[in-house]
Amino acid sequence: MSNHDHHTDPEADDQAANWAVLLADDPDNEALRARLQAWLDAAPSHRRAWHRARRTWEGLGRVEAGTRRAWPEPQTLPARRWRWRHLAGLAVAAALLVAVLPTLSLRLSADHLTATGEQRRVTLEDGSQVYLAPESAIRLAMGPRQRRVDLLRGEAFFEVRPEPDRSFLVVSGDTRTTVLGTAFNVRHGGQGTRVSVAHGRVNVENDGLRRTLTAGDRLTITADHVAGLDRVPPGDVAGWRRGQLVARDLPIGAVVEALRPYYSGTIIVTDGFARQRVTGLYGLREPAATLGKLAAAHGGTLHRLTPWVLVLND
């Protein structure tokens, strides 16, 4: 261990770990590398923390040979004049503002939303119930002829009170789910929409696709409008309401995705381990504990780099 390693700065270590996460995901991003270099130039403790973070990432195999040059060497980074550090700081502030704006826009447009690890039940004016999963948001439009819920983000379970003269519509991206009276779950994210029916019947439409689903049907529509239909036990629909994920031959990467809304930090899983398939019942409310058990059961290792960064690898 070098002398530098004896002078650790926990806050700098956390920041360095976050920089490593961002760079591992996007090693060719010149703007990101410029912001990282500005941070490194700001203080010697930042360079030492980055040196430790880089060594850790290399040990985990996260620094590929082809992208190694994208990872700055702290001992060889040239010093910058103050004015350039100042300008870089302004650039970082601007980048953070860009990152915050989508969340701010969501807060302004949503009628109900949940935070990390939070679930919430919303009773609509017709008596229907909407259960929101963590990190989810909805917007409501209750009219005389139609009840409409826009699922802006995340996942929700609906128990709809039938009204023959007023349809109930859930819009999730390009997908429209229409019901009269039923209970079903909708999950919406960057990879598409999944509709699962606990009981009753729903009609799903997306880009020319029209499907009628009944109890136990689960329809997944990708962002590219590719649809896949399978069956699940109706009792397994919306298992997240009980804090459980029932996995039947799922890739570990899918289990990790289900855990992300319950963890206030970053979870990284290596590609090889993410592709392993598992079957089992997994608790959602304690993500770190679940990931530790998952790793131990399937020949992997869970690394806690900081209180907010977990790395799962084989």
Secondary structure per residue as TSV (DSSP state, phi and psi in degrees):
chain	resnum	aa	ss	phi	psi
A	1	M	-	360.0	132.7
A	2	S	-	-78.0	166.2
A	3	N	G	-60.7	-33.9
A	4	H	G	-60.2	-34.5
A	5	D	G	-68.1	-15.8
A	6	H	G	-79.5	-13.3
A	7	H	S	-113.7	76.2
A	8	T	-	-90.9	153.2
A	9	D	-	-127.4	102.8
A	10	P	H	-54.5	-40.8
A	11	E	H	-65.2	-43.4
A	12	A	H	-64.2	-37.5
A	13	D	H	-62.3	-42.4
A	14	D	H	-62.3	-43.5
A	15	Q	H	-64.6	-41.5
A	16	A	H	-63.3	-39.4
A	17	A	H	-63.1	-39.9
A	18	N	H	-65.5	-39.9
A	19	W	H	-61.3	-40.5
A	20	A	H	-63.7	-39.7
A	21	V	H	-60.3	-47.6
A	22	L	H	-63.5	-43.1
A	23	L	H	-70.7	-35.6
A	24	A	H	-63.4	-35.1
A	25	D	H	-76.5	-28.3
A	26	D	-	-145.2	69.8
A	27	P	T	-68.1	-19.5
A	28	D	T	-96.3	9.0
A	29	N	-	-80.1	104.1
A	30	E	H	-64.6	-39.4
A	31	A	H	-63.8	-39.7
A	32	L	H	-63.3	-43.9
A	33	R	H	-64.6	-35.4
A	34	A	H	-66.1	-40.3
A	35	R	H	-66.8	-40.0
A	36	L	H	-62.1	-43.3
A	37	Q	H	-63.9	-38.1
A	38	A	H	-62.1	-39.9
A	39	W	H	-65.8	-41.3
A	40	L	H	-63.0	-37.8
A	41	D	H	-72.5	-14.9
A	42	A	H	-73.7	-26.8
A	43	A	-	-163.4	144.0
A	44	P	H	-59.2	-33.3
A	45	S	H	-64.3	-29.7
A	46	H	H	-66.7	-40.2
A	47	R	H	-64.8	-41.9
A	48	R	H	-65.2	-41.7
A	49	A	H	-64.3	-40.1
A	50	W	H	-64.9	-37.8
A	51	H	H	-59.7	-43.7
A	52	R	H	-66.1	-42.9
A	53	A	H	-64.1	-41.9
A	54	R	H	-63.4	-43.0
A	55	R	H	-60.0	-41.5
A	56	T	H	-62.7	-46.2
A	57	W	H	-65.4	-37.9
A	58	E	H	-64.1	-39.5
A	59	G	H	-64.6	-29.3
A	60	L	T	-87.0	-1.9
A	61	G	T	76.1	21.2
A	62	R	-	-86.8	-11.2
A	63	V	S	-102.8	102.6
A	64	E	-	-73.9	151.8
A	65	A	G	-58.9	-38.6
A	66	G	G	-71.6	-18.4
A	67	T	G	-114.6	8.4
A	68	R	G	-59.5	-34.1
A	69	R	G	-66.4	-19.4
A	70	A	G	-75.9	-14.4
A	71	W	S	-93.4	110.9
A	72	P	-	-59.6	142.2
A	73	E	-	-90.6	112.6
A	74	P	G	-60.3	-32.4
A	75	Q	G	-76.7	-14.4
A	76	T	G	-110.9	0.2
A	77	L	-	-69.2	125.9
A	78	P	-	-70.9	148.3
A	79	A	-	-69.6	151.2
A	80	R	-	-115.4	152.0
A	81	R	-	-68.1	160.1
A	82	W	H	-59.0	-40.5
A	83	R	H	-64.2	-33.3
A	84	W	H	-71.5	-36.4
A	85	R	H	-63.2	-39.3
A	86	H	H	-64.0	-44.9
A	87	L	H	-64.7	-39.5
A	88	A	H	-63.5	-37.6
A	89	G	H	-62.4	-39.2
A	90	L	H	-64.8	-37.4
A	91	A	H	-64.6	-40.7
A	92	V	H	-62.3	-43.5
A	93	A	H	-60.9	-41.3
A	94	A	H	-64.5	-40.9
A	95	A	H	-63.8	-40.5
A	96	L	H	-63.7	-37.5
A	97	L	H	-63.1	-41.6
A	98	V	H	-61.9	-37.8
A	99	A	H	-69.6	-32.5
A	100	V	H	-80.1	-29.5
A	101	L	H	-56.1	-44.1
A	102	P	H	-58.9	-40.8
A	103	T	H	-65.3	-41.3
A	104	L	H	-62.5	-42.1
A	105	S	H	-62.0	-40.1
A	106	L	H	-63.1	-43.2
A	107	R	H	-62.5	-35.8
A	108	L	H	-74.7	-30.4
A	109	S	H	-94.2	-19.5
A	110	A	-	-85.9	145.0
A	111	D	S	-87.1	-31.5
A	112	H	E	-143.8	136.9
A	113	L	E	-150.3	158.3
A	114	T	-	-121.8	154.5
A	115	A	-	-93.8	-179.7
A	116	T	T	-58.4	128.6
A	117	G	T	77.2	0.5
A	118	E	-	-100.8	136.1
A	119	Q	-	-114.7	151.5
A	120	R	E	-149.2	141.8
A	121	R	E	-104.3	131.7
A	122	V	E	-118.0	124.5
A	123	T	E	-97.3	120.4
A	124	L	-	-80.4	167.8
A	125	E	T	-66.4	-18.0
A	126	D	T	-91.9	0.7
A	127	G	S	94.2	-8.5
A	128	S	-	-65.4	153.0
A	129	Q	E	-114.7	137.4
A	130	V	E	-123.4	124.7
A	131	Y	E	-106.8	119.4
A	132	L	E	-95.5	130.7
A	133	A	-	-77.9	169.1
A	134	P	T	-58.0	148.7
A	135	E	T	53.7	48.9
A	136	S	-	-126.7	157.9
A	137	A	E	-150.9	140.9
A	138	I	E	-133.0	154.6
A	139	R	E	-125.4	138.1
A	140	L	E	-110.6	145.1
A	141	A	E	-144.5	96.0
A	142	M	E	-102.4	102.2
A	143	G	-	-107.6	179.1
A	144	P	S	-70.9	-24.9
A	145	R	S	-112.5	-15.3
A	146	Q	E	-149.3	139.6
A	147	R	E	-106.0	120.0
A	148	R	E	-122.0	134.7
A	149	V	E	-125.1	122.3
A	150	D	E	-94.9	117.7
A	151	L	E	-86.2	100.3
A	152	L	E	-76.9	-30.2
A	153	R	E	-163.5	146.2
A	154	G	E	90.4	-137.8
A	155	E	E	-145.2	143.3
A	156	A	E	-149.1	146.8
A	157	F	E	-111.7	132.6
A	158	F	E	-116.4	130.5
A	159	E	E	-115.8	104.1
A	160	V	-	-98.4	129.1
A	161	R	-	-82.5	125.1
A	162	P	-	-68.2	137.4
A	163	E	-	-140.0	100.5
A	164	P	T	-56.1	-29.6
A	165	D	T	-93.1	3.5
A	166	R	S	-143.8	109.6
A	167	S	E	-72.6	163.0
A	168	F	E	-121.5	121.2
A	169	L	E	-123.4	131.9
A	170	V	E	-114.0	123.6
A	171	V	E	-109.5	123.4
A	172	S	E	-132.1	96.4
A	173	G	T	65.9	-124.3
A	174	D	T	-89.2	1.7
A	175	T	E	-101.2	133.7
A	176	R	E	-121.0	123.7
A	177	T	E	-116.4	119.8
A	178	T	E	-115.3	136.9
A	179	V	E	-141.7	165.2
A	180	L	S	-109.1	-48.7
A	181	G	S	-159.5	116.6
A	182	T	-	-172.2	179.7
A	183	A	E	-130.4	126.4
A	184	F	E	-154.7	164.6
A	185	N	E	-121.2	140.5
A	186	V	E	-128.7	130.3
A	187	R	E	-119.9	129.3
A	188	H	E	-132.9	129.5
A	189	G	E	-157.3	-167.6
A	190	G	T	-63.6	-24.4
A	191	Q	T	-91.9	-2.0
A	192	G	E	131.3	-156.5
A	193	T	E	-130.7	142.4
A	194	R	E	-127.4	129.1
A	195	V	E	-116.5	127.0
A	196	S	E	-127.9	137.4
A	197	V	E	-109.8	126.2
A	198	A	E	-85.5	-44.9
A	199	H	E	-159.1	159.9
A	200	G	S	90.2	-152.6
A	201	R	E	-147.5	141.5
A	202	V	E	-134.8	152.5
A	203	N	E	-108.8	128.3
A	204	V	E	-116.2	133.0
A	205	E	E	-128.8	140.0
A	206	N	E	-161.8	112.8
A	207	D	T	49.8	51.3
A	208	G	T	90.1	-18.8
A	209	L	E	-78.2	134.8
A	210	R	E	-135.1	122.0
A	211	R	E	-135.0	142.2
A	212	T	E	-105.2	124.9
A	213	L	E	-110.4	143.4
A	214	T	E	-122.0	-178.4
A	215	A	T	-53.1	127.9
A	216	G	T	92.3	-10.3
A	217	D	E	-78.7	140.7
A	218	R	E	-133.7	117.1
A	219	L	E	-110.8	124.2
A	220	T	E	-111.6	126.9
A	221	I	E	-121.6	117.4
A	222	T	E	-76.4	171.0
A	223	A	T	-62.8	-20.4
A	224	D	T	-93.2	12.5
A	225	H	-	67.9	29.1
A	226	V	-	-94.3	125.4
A	227	A	E	-107.2	144.2
A	228	G	E	-139.1	131.6
A	229	L	E	-114.5	131.9
A	230	D	E	-142.0	-177.5
A	231	R	E	-121.0	143.2
A	232	V	-	-136.4	153.0
A	233	P	-	-59.2	130.3
A	234	P	G	-53.0	-31.8
A	235	G	G	-68.9	-16.2
A	236	D	G	-85.7	-12.7
A	237	V	T	-64.3	132.0
A	238	A	T	59.3	41.7
A	239	G	G	-60.8	-19.6
A	240	W	G	-60.2	-23.8
A	241	R	G	-64.9	-25.0
A	242	R	G	-98.2	6.2
A	243	G	T	75.6	27.2
A	244	Q	E	-130.0	147.7
A	245	L	E	-119.3	119.8
A	246	V	E	-93.6	111.8
A	247	A	E	-104.5	123.8
A	248	R	E	-122.1	101.4
A	249	D	E	55.6	47.9
A	250	L	E	-99.1	147.9
A	251	P	E	-67.9	148.1
A	252	I	H	-58.2	-32.1
A	253	G	H	-57.7	-35.2
A	254	A	H	-70.7	-35.6
A	255	V	H	-64.3	-42.3
A	256	V	H	-62.3	-41.6
A	257	E	H	-60.9	-38.6
A	258	A	H	-67.1	-28.2
A	259	L	H	-83.2	-22.7
A	260	R	G	-55.4	-43.5
A	261	P	G	-65.9	-9.0
A	262	Y	G	-102.4	0.5
A	263	Y	-	-122.1	123.7
A	264	S	S	-85.8	67.7
A	265	G	S	176.7	-158.4
A	266	T	E	-112.3	132.7
A	267	I	E	-115.1	124.5
A	268	I	E	-115.2	133.2
A	269	V	E	-129.6	130.8
A	270	T	-	-69.5	152.2
A	271	D	H	-58.9	-43.9
A	272	G	H	-62.2	-43.4
A	273	F	H	-70.8	-35.8
A	274	A	H	-62.6	-27.1
A	275	R	H	-82.8	-15.2
A	276	Q	-	-61.3	141.7
A	277	R	E	-103.3	143.0
A	278	V	E	-136.9	158.3
A	279	T	E	-134.0	130.6
A	280	G	E	166.2	-178.7
A	281	L	E	-111.1	121.8
A	282	Y	E	-121.7	134.3
A	283	G	E	-78.2	138.6
A	284	L	S	-97.7	-23.2
A	285	R	S	-79.8	-16.1
A	286	E	-	-127.0	78.5
A	287	P	H	-57.2	-43.6
A	288	A	H	-62.1	-43.6
A	289	A	H	-64.1	-42.1
A	290	T	H	-63.2	-43.2
A	291	L	H	-65.6	-36.9
A	292	G	H	-62.3	-44.2
A	293	K	H	-66.9	-38.7
A	294	L	H	-62.8	-44.6
A	295	A	H	-63.1	-46.4
A	296	A	H	-62.7	-34.6
A	297	A	H	-78.0	-18.1
A	298	H	T	-128.1	28.3
A	299	G	T	73.3	23.9
A	300	G	-	-109.9	-177.9
A	301	T	E	-136.7	137.7
A	302	L	E	-104.8	122.4
A	303	H	E	-108.0	126.8
A	304	R	E	-101.0	95.7
A	305	L	E	-71.7	-40.0
A	306	T	E	-145.0	174.7
A	307	P	T	-61.0	-11.5
A	308	W	T	-123.2	7.0
A	309	V	E	-132.8	118.8
A	310	L	E	-116.4	137.8
A	311	V	E	-124.1	127.0
A	312	L	E	-115.6	119.9
A	313	N	E	-143.2	166.3
A	314	D	-	-94.5	360.0
